């Protein structure tokens, strides 16, 4: 399994940009939509799926990278606040 992942990771940038763009937009967008659904339905873990979708989208889109960095900043601040109260 690890060798397949390494092969994908090494050859991902060799794909033409439009193909990478479509694959990232489709899979990342699907993860975000399923994550949004998971915020309403108790069965699906919404927030982790949304973060995974934005992380994937951030590999090709600047707006998603900005949104992901802002989210990481807010999560770090919230975790630090919780740790200080203990």
C-alpha positions as CSV (number, residue, x, y, z in Angstrom):
1,X,0.0,0.0,0.0
2,X,2.8,2.4,0.9
3,X,4.6,1.8,-2.4
4,X,1.4,2.7,-4.3
5,X,1.0,5.9,-2.3
6,X,4.6,6.9,-3.0
7,X,4.1,6.2,-6.7
8,X,1.0,8.5,-6.7
9,X,2.8,11.2,-4.7
10,X,5.8,11.2,-7.0
11,X,3.8,11.2,-10.3
12,X,1.0,13.6,-9.3
13,X,2.8,16.7,-10.5
14,X,3.5,15.0,-13.8
15,X,-0.2,15.0,-14.7
16,X,-1.3,17.9,-16.9
17,X,-2.6,20.8,-14.9
18,X,-6.2,20.7,-16.2
19,X,-6.5,17.0,-15.2
20,X,-5.1,17.7,-11.7
21,X,-7.4,20.7,-11.4
22,X,-10.5,18.7,-12.3
23,X,-9.6,15.7,-10.0
24,X,-8.8,18.0,-7.0
25,X,-11.9,20.1,-7.6
26,X,-14.2,17.0,-7.8
27,X,-12.8,15.0,-4.9
28,X,-12.2,18.1,-2.7
29,X,-15.6,19.5,-3.4
30,X,-17.3,16.2,-2.7
31,X,-15.5,16.0,0.6
32,X,-16.6,19.5,1.6
33,X,-20.2,18.7,0.6
34,X,-20.3,15.5,2.5
35,X,-18.7,17.3,5.5
36,X,-21.4,20.0,5.3
37,X,-24.0,17.2,5.3
38,X,-22.2,15.7,8.3
39,X,-22.8,18.9,10.3
40,X,-26.5,18.1,10.1
41,X,-26.5,14.3,10.2
42,X,-25.1,12.7,13.4
43,X,-23.7,9.7,11.6
44,X,-21.1,11.5,9.4
45,X,-18.1,13.2,10.9
46,X,-18.5,16.6,9.3
47,X,-15.6,18.7,10.5
48,X,-12.8,16.3,9.7
49,X,-14.2,15.7,6.2
50,X,-14.5,19.4,5.5
51,X,-10.9,19.9,6.7
52,X,-9.7,17.1,4.5
53,X,-11.6,18.6,1.5
54,X,-10.1,22.0,2.1
55,X,-6.6,20.5,2.5
56,X,-7.0,18.8,-0.8
57,X,-8.4,21.9,-2.5
58,X,-5.5,24.0,-1.1
59,X,-3.1,21.9,-3.2
60,X,-4.4,23.6,-6.3
61,X,-6.5,26.7,-5.3
62,X,-5.2,29.8,-3.4
63,X,-8.5,30.7,-1.9
64,X,-8.7,27.2,-0.3
65,X,-5.2,27.6,1.1
66,X,-6.1,30.9,2.7
67,X,-9.3,29.4,4.2
68,X,-7.4,26.4,5.5
69,X,-4.7,28.5,7.1
70,X,-7.3,30.7,8.7
71,X,-9.1,27.6,10.0
72,X,-5.9,26.2,11.4
73,X,-5.2,29.5,13.2
74,X,-8.6,29.5,14.8
75,X,-8.4,25.9,15.8
76,X,-5.0,26.4,17.4
77,X,-6.3,29.4,19.4
78,X,-9.3,27.4,20.6
79,X,-7.2,24.5,21.7
80,X,-4.8,26.8,23.5
81,X,-7.7,28.4,25.4
82,X,-9.0,25.0,26.5
83,X,-5.5,23.9,27.6
84,X,-5.1,27.1,29.7
85,X,-8.3,26.5,31.6
86,X,-7.2,23.1,32.8
